Amino acid sequence: MPQTTTGSVYHETYYDYLEQLEKMRFDGKEAVLGIRLDGDTVVVPYFGQSIRLTADGLKDEAGRRPDFSDCVVVLRYLIMCPRFEPKQKEWAAYRDFPDAGPLTVFWNDTVERPLARTFSGRVNALEKACDVLGGSLPDTDITCDLCRNFIPLPKMPLLLVFNDADDDFPASASLLLEKRASTYLDAESLAILGHLLSSRLLAAASG
């Protein structure tokens, strides 16, 4: 992952983000972020579940702290909360986002290439994995062998475009984001989110 996950860095980063959030209020931000408030708790839809920001930190539906990478994405999503919901919903490649340059190799190596390699000649397996993760048919016209829309966070859809191998080209997979994504997450967190979706698709196919 882009961020080092040693115990000390985990602890420092996690509690630094929580400290920043102590100063923030989310009343009136429900529509901007797609969250809901339950008393003093902020409830964030995340990969089909509910992550809760409580006075004790983040909790998943079982009452446990999520994995470090998931914590980073959810906490950064809350910290970067924009004043208004941005409108730029056109799809864009990760490499086109501000500050993505140093992480494009990570994106290629851990997000898109593993999908292309794993599902080459196995479009049906990819389709089943997408179904497991709630992938839906997008409202867009793209010529490809498979296209699915995922919403890991309310305002952060990801579009998977997959073309299987043929006589002339190897299999390819592209994971696109809306142009407004950089308003909700920084480049590093976007890379983590893409990696988390890719990893979940690979796990769904092998499970």
Helices and strands as residue ranges (DSSP letters): H 7-22, H 30-33, E 36-38, E 41-46, E 49-54, E 57-59, H 68-79, E 91-92, G 94-96, G 101-103, H 104-107, I 108-112, H 113-119, H 123-132, E 146-153, E 156-163, E 172-178, H 181-184, H 187-206
